[in-house]
Amino acid sequence: MKEKYNSGGFVSPFRSISHIGDPVALYDAATEKYYIYCTGGRFQCWSSPDLIEFTAHGDAYGTTERSFGTQNYWAPEVYKRGDVFYMVYSAARILENGKKRHSIGIASSRCPTGPFIDLYDHPLFAPDCSVIDASLLFDEDGEIYLFYSRDCSENVVDGKRTSQVFGVRVAPDFSGVLGTPVLLATPTSPWEVRSGDVVWNEGPCVLRQDGRYVLLFTANYYASVHYCVGYAVSDFPLGPYEKAAENPILKGDGVYTSGTGHCNYLRSPDGSELYMVYHSHSDVTNTTNPVADRTPCFDKMVFRRDGRLTVNGPTVARQPYPSGTRGYCKLTGRDVSVASSYPSTDSLRRLTDGIVDHRGDAADVYRFDCAVQGEITLAFARPTALESLWIYGAADGSRDPAEVRADADGQIRTADFAHELPRSPAVLCFDGSKVLRVALTFTPRDGATDAALSEIVIVEKRK
């Protein structure tokens, strides 16, 4: 019998949340919920146990006599340190000369939904220019770093209004910054300067991976199809950073997604996965300012064996929960061995490396002849309470098999690859019984002999 999706997945973009920008997400183990904070009002907040049903909590920021901003509350980011939640953000005030200027504030709360109250009666960082898109890195040695964008409203480089990414150390008590800010990224590559006379590198954040620092940033104008994400790498938190040759790593297709940018990262509840959190246009046919309505999105990030970063997105089809959500966990290569009797010269590692083919890269798919008798087998290291298998084809879908049949120790399931949305997986749902082996056989499309798969995601349910 053919199976429908079970409850172990979610759909992004979250179009139920609209008229926002610059989303950031936090998973709080104490409440077992995700929290999303966005530009909009004074930082609108939503919570969800599963990224399906959301509860709106209104503005997370609380205005007090300490507040320095009067308008344009933008781009919050929230971190939990011990039992305290910290929010870094930018807001604008009007100077005596009538000019509007953005500074960066720091606020805290004991509750993830706020109210977040400023720590001091002054901004964390208020130089003599507008600074926005604040992000913090709490490094392993105890140092804290602030990354931000010097806004193009007051920054001219080579005759062009330019947004650039800077970084600086932060005092341990968040009372201010230490030292002189360092320029980390400026728009120079052709993909970064597609918005005319004003150019952007903005929305920075930094994570540490395998001893190196990875800077995520966004280029181009937010109310355009060109808004997209790149990354750069350094051995030190304040650089120098080298931009990746494969940039951009996240870009809308103009059909299903557009304006994909201003990102941050989220770790799955069990810590085994990284997700990029970003916004895209709610309506790809209406992307220009001031109508550029935006909605939050989640897609998995994967570091390849050679250190390059890949995003499995932008995605509009259903995808599995981040590992650990509601007890749904994904098995890794250490938990399962994969074998195939189909004719192929490609490595089977491609089926469990975490990478879903979004670029049409032949190195990311397993190509095989499914017109002959054969099977792909999954052998588990221990009895596994199998919930579902998510089987992904290649980027263009033209080499997807027609159907897959699974025999999971006697449980027979089938699913087809015919979906309206691009890069939709074939999903096989099981009853949660413990199994040791699954045999997968594939039916080719009419007239086809070869097929290509890019990933098999194995989901179990743990108590």
C-alpha positions in Angstrom: 0.0 0.0 0.0 1.1 3.6 -0.6 1.6 5.7 2.5 1.0 9.4 3.1 3.2 11.6 5.3 3.1 10.9 9.0 3.3 13.7 11.6 7.1 13.5 11.8 7.8 16.5 9.5 7.1 20.2 8.9 6.7 22.5 5.9 8.8 25.7 5.5 8.4 28.6 4.6 6.0 29.2 7.5 3.5 31.3 5.6 1.3 31.5 8.7 3.8 33.9 10.0 4.0 37.0 7.8 4.9 40.7 7.6 8.2 40.0 9.4 11.9 40.1 8.6 15.2 38.9 9.9 14.1 35.8 11.8 16.1 34.0 14.4 15.2 30.8 16.2 16.1 29.3 19.5 15.3 25.8 20.9 14.9 25.8 24.7 15.3 22.4 26.3 13.7 23.5 29.5 10.3 24.3 27.8 10.9 21.8 24.9 9.8 24.5 22.5 11.2 26.5 19.6 11.1 30.3 19.8 11.1 32.5 16.7 11.9 36.3 17.0 11.6 38.7 14.1 11.7 42.3 13.0 8.2 43.6 13.3 6.7 45.7 16.2 9.2 45.4 19.0 10.3 42.0 18.0 7.4 39.7 17.6 7.8 36.3 19.1 6.2 32.9 18.4 6.7 29.5 20.1 6.1 26.0 18.8 6.7 22.5 20.1 7.1 21.0 16.6 7.4 23.8 13.9 3.8 23.1 12.9 1.5 24.8 15.4 2.7 28.3 16.5 1.6 30.4 19.5 1.9 34.2 19.1 3.3 36.0 22.1 3.3 39.6 20.8 6.3 41.9 21.3 9.2 40.3 23.2 11.0 43.6 24.0 9.8 45.8 26.9 10.1 49.6 26.6 11.4 51.2 29.8 13.2 54.4 30.9 16.5 52.6 29.8 15.3 52.3 26.2 17.4 54.4 23.8 15.5 53.6 20.6 12.4 55.3 19.4 11.7 53.6 16.1 12.9 50.9 13.6 13.5 48.0 16.0 15.3 45.6 13.7 16.9 42.2 13.6 16.8 40.7 17.1 19.0 37.7 18.1 18.4 35.7 21.3 20.8 33.5 23.2 20.4 31.5 26.4 23.3 31.6 28.9 22.6 29.7 32.1 19.0 30.6 33.1 19.1 34.0 31.4 18.1 34.9 27.8 20.0 37.7 26.2 18.7 39.7 23.2 20.9 41.9 21.0 19.2 44.2 18.5 19.4 47.5 16.7 17.0 50.5 17.1 17.0 54.1 15.8 16.8 57.4 17.5 16.6 60.9 16.2 19.7 63.0 16.8 19.6 66.7 17.6 20.3 67.6 14.0 17.2 65.6 13.0 19.2 62.7 11.5 18.1 59.2 12.2 20.8 56.8 13.5 20.8 53.1 14.5 22.7 51.8 17.5 23.0 48.3 19.0 21.3 47.4 22.3 21.5 44.5 24.7 18.5 43.3 26.8 17.8 40.3 29.0 14.9 38.2 30.3 14.3 35.2 32.5 11.5 34.1 30.2 12.1 33.3 26.5 9.0 35.3 25.5 10.1 38.3 27.4 9.8 41.0 28.3 13.4 41.7 27.4 14.6 44.7 29.3 17.8 46.7 28.5 20.7 45.9 30.7 21.9 49.5 30.8 20.6 53.0 30.2 22.9 53.2 27.1 23.4 51.1 24.0 25.9 48.3 23.9 27.5 49.9 20.8 26.8 53.4 19.5 29.5 54.7 17.1 29.1 57.9 15.1 27.4 56.0 12.2 24.4 53.7 11.9 25.0 50.1 12.8 22.5 47.3 12.4 22.1 43.5 12.3 23.9 42.7 15.5 25.0 39.1 16.3 27.0 37.6 19.2 29.5 34.8 19.3 30.3 33.2 22.7 33.6 31.6 21.9 35.0 28.6 23.6 37.7 30.6 25.4 35.1 32.8 27.1 35.5 35.8 24.8 32.4 37.4 23.4 32.3 39.0 19.9 29.9 41.3 18.3 29.3 41.1 14.5 27.3 43.8 12.8 26.7 45.7 9.6 27.7 49.3 9.1 24.6 50.5 7.3 24.7 52.0 3.8 22.6 55.0 5.0 25.8 56.5 6.4 28.6 54.6 4.7 30.0 55.5 1.2 32.8 53.4 -0.3 34.3 54.3 -3.7 31.3 56.5 -4.4 28.7 53.9 -3.6 26.4 53.6 -0.6 27.7 50.4 1.0 26.8 48.1 3.9 29.8 46.2 5.3 30.3 43.6 8.0 32.5 44.4 11.0 33.4 42.6 14.2 34.6 43.7 17.6 35.1 42.2 21.1 32.5 42.7 23.8 33.1 43.3 27.5 32.2 40.3 29.7 29.4 42.3 31.4 28.0 43.6 28.1 28.7 47.1 29.2 30.4 48.0 25.9 32.9 46.9 23.3 36.6 46.4 23.6 39.1 47.6 21.0 38.6 48.9 17.5 36.1 47.3 15.1 37.6 45.3 12.2 36.2 45.2 8.7 35.4 41.6 7.8 33.4 41.6 4.6 32.6 44.1 1.9 30.6 43.5 -1.4 32.9 43.0 -4.3 32.0 39.8 -6.2 29.6 39.9 -9.1 26.9 38.0 -7.3 27.1 40.5 -4.4 26.6 43.7 -6.4 23.4 43.1 -8.4 21.4 45.8 -6.8 22.8 48.8 -8.7 24.3 51.9 -7.0 23.7 50.6 -3.4 25.5 47.4 -2.4 25.2 45.2 0.7 27.0 42.8 2.9 24.7 42.5 5.9 23.0 40.1 8.4 26.2 38.6 9.7 26.6 35.7 12.2 29.5 33.5 13.0 29.7 29.9 14.2 32.7 27.8 15.1 33.2 24.5 13.1 36.1 22.2 13.4 38.3 24.9 14.9 37.6 27.5 12.2 35.1 30.4 12.2 32.4 30.5 9.6 30.8 33.9 8.8 27.4 33.8 7.2 26.2 37.0 5.5 23.7 38.3 3.0 24.2 40.4 -0.2 22.0 42.6 -2.3 18.7 44.4 -1.6 16.2 42.6 0.5 13.2 43.6 -1.6 14.6 41.9 -4.7 15.1 38.4 -6.1 18.8 38.9 -5.8 18.9 38.8 -2.0 20.9 35.7 -1.1 23.4 34.2 1.4 27.1 33.5 1.2 29.8 32.5 3.7 33.5 33.1 4.5 36.0 31.2 6.6 38.8 32.3 9.0 41.1 30.8 11.6 40.3 33.7 13.9 37.0 35.3 15.1 38.0 38.7 13.8 39.5 37.5 10.5 40.8 37.8 8.0 37.9 36.0 6.3 38.1 34.4 2.9 34.8 34.2 1.0 33.9 30.8 -0.4 34.3 30.2 -4.2 30.9 28.4 -4.3 28.9 31.4 -3.1 26.0 32.1 -2.9 25.0 29.0 -1.0 21.3 29.9 -0.7 19.4 31.7 -3.4 15.7 31.7 -4.4 14.7 30.3 -7.8 12.1 33.2 -8.5 9.4 30.6 -8.9 8.8 29.1 -5.4 11.2 31.2 -3.4 12.7 34.7 -3.6 14.7 37.1 -1.4 16.2 34.3 0.7 18.5 35.9 3.2 19.3 37.5 6.6 20.1 34.2 8.2 21.3 32.7 11.4 21.7 29.1 12.5 19.9 26.8 14.8 21.0 23.5 16.4 18.6 20.7 16.5 17.2 19.6 19.9 19.7 16.7 20.2 22.6 18.9 18.9 23.3 16.6 15.9 22.2 19.0 13.1 22.5 22.6 12.0 19.7 24.5 10.4 19.8 27.9 8.6 17.0 30.2 9.7 16.2 33.0 7.2 13.4 34.8 5.5 12.0 34.7 2.0 9.3 36.7 0.2 5.8 35.4 1.0 4.7 36.2 -2.6 7.4 35.7 -5.2 5.3 37.7 -7.7 5.3 40.8 -5.4 8.8 41.3 -4.0 9.5 45.1 -4.3 9.5 47.6 -1.5 7.3 48.4 0.3 5.2 45.4 -0.4 8.0 42.9 0.2 6.2 40.8 2.8 8.4 38.1 4.2 8.1 34.8 6.1 10.6 32.7 8.1 12.2 29.5 6.7 14.3 26.6 8.0 16.7 24.5 6.0 19.4 22.1 7.0 23.1 23.1 6.8 25.8 20.5 6.2 29.6 20.7 6.3 31.2 18.4 3.7 34.2 16.3 4.4 36.4 19.0 2.8 35.0 21.7 5.0 32.7 23.4 2.5 29.3 24.4 3.7 26.1 23.4 1.9 22.4 24.3 2.5 19.7 21.9 1.6 17.5 24.6 0.3 15.7 26.7 -0.3 13.0 24.1 0.4 9.2 24.4 0.0 8.4 20.7 0.3 7.9 18.8 3.6 11.0 17.9 5.4 11.8 15.8 8.5 11.8 17.4 11.9 15.1 18.6 13.2 16.5 15.6 15.0 15.2 15.3 18.6 11.9 17.1 18.1 9.2 15.2 19.9 11.5 12.2 20.1 11.9 11.9 16.3 15.6 11.2 15.7 17.6 10.7 12.5 20.1 7.9 12.3 23.6 8.6 11.1 26.2 6.6 9.2 27.4 5.1 12.5 24.0 3.6 13.1 23.3 2.0 9.7 25.3 0.4 6.9 24.1 0.7 3.3 24.7 -1.8 0.5 23.4 -2.1 -3.0 23.2 -4.8 -5.6 22.2 -2.4 -8.4 24.8 -1.7 -11.1 26.6 1.6 -10.1 30.0 3.2 -10.0 29.0 5.8 -7.4 29.8 5.8 -3.7 27.0 4.8 -1.4 28.2 7.3 1.1 26.3 9.9 -0.9 23.0 8.4 0.3 23.8 9.1 4.0 26.0 12.2 3.9 23.2 14.6 4.8 23.3 16.4 1.5 20.2 16.7 -0.6 21.0 17.7 -4.2 19.8 21.3 -4.9 22.4 22.4 -7.5 22.4 19.5 -9.9 25.8 18.4 -8.8 26.6 14.9 -10.1 29.0 14.4 -7.1 26.0 14.6 -4.7 23.9 11.8 -6.2 24.0 8.0 -6.4 23.3 6.9 -9.9 22.2 3.4 -10.6 20.4 1.2 -13.1 17.1 0.3 -11.6 15.8 -1.5 -14.7 17.6 -4.6 -13.6 16.8 -6.7 -10.5 18.5 -5.4 -7.4 18.0 -3.7 -4.1 19.5 -1.1 -1.7 19.6 -2.5 1.8 19.8 -0.7 5.1 21.2 -2.7 8.0 20.9 -1.2 11.5 23.5 -1.6 14.2 20.7 -2.2 16.8 16.9 -2.9 16.7 15.4 0.4 15.6 11.9 1.7 16.1 11.5 2.8 12.5 9.1 5.6 11.9 9.8 6.7 8.4 12.3 6.9 5.4 12.6 10.0 3.4 14.1 9.3 0.0 15.3 12.2 -2.1 16.1 12.2 -5.8 18.3 14.5 -7.9 17.7 18.3 -8.1 15.9 18.4 -11.5 13.7 15.3 -10.7 14.2 13.9 -14.2 16.0 10.9 -13.0 13.8 10.1 -10.0 12.5 6.5 -10.0 8.8 6.1 -10.5 8.2 4.2 -7.2 10.0 2.7 -4.2 9.0 -0.5 -2.3 10.3 -1.2 1.2 10.4 -4.4 3.1 11.3 -3.6 6.7 11.5 -7.1 8.3 8.1 -7.9 6.8 6.5 -4.5 6.9 5.8 -3.7 3.2 5.4 0.0 2.2 5.4 1.7 -1.2 5.6 5.4 -2.2 6.0 7.2 -5.5 8.2 10.1 -6.5 5.5 12.1 -8.3 5.1 15.4 -6.5 4.1 18.8 -7.5 6.7 20.7 -5.5 10.4 20.5 -6.5 12.8 18.2 -4.5 10.0 16.5 -2.7 11.0 13.2 -1.2 9.2 9.9 -1.4 8.2 9.2 2.2 7.6 5.7 3.6 5.9 5.6 7.0 6.1 2.6 9.3 4.4 1.6 12.6 7.4 2.2 14.9 8.2 -1.5 15.3 11.8 -2.3 15.9 13.6 -3.6 12.8 17.1 -4.6 11.8 17.0 -4.5 8.0 15.2 -2.7 5.2 15.3 -3.7 1.6 14.5 -1.0 -1.0 13.6 -1.8 -4.6 12.9 0.8 -7.2 10.6 0.9 -10.3 12.1 3.0 -13.2 10.1 5.6 -15.0 8.6 4.6 -18.3 11.3 4.2 -20.9 14.1 4.9 -18.4 16.8 2.7 -17.1 19.0 4.8 -14.9 17.9 6.6 -11.7 19.6 9.0 -9.2 19.1 9.4 -5.5 20.8 12.0 -3.3 19.8 11.1 0.3 18.0 8.6 2.4 16.9 10.0 5.8 16.1 7.4 8.4 13.8 8.5 11.2 13.2 6.6 14.4 11.0 7.5 17.4 12.6 7.4 20.8 10.8 7.5 24.1 
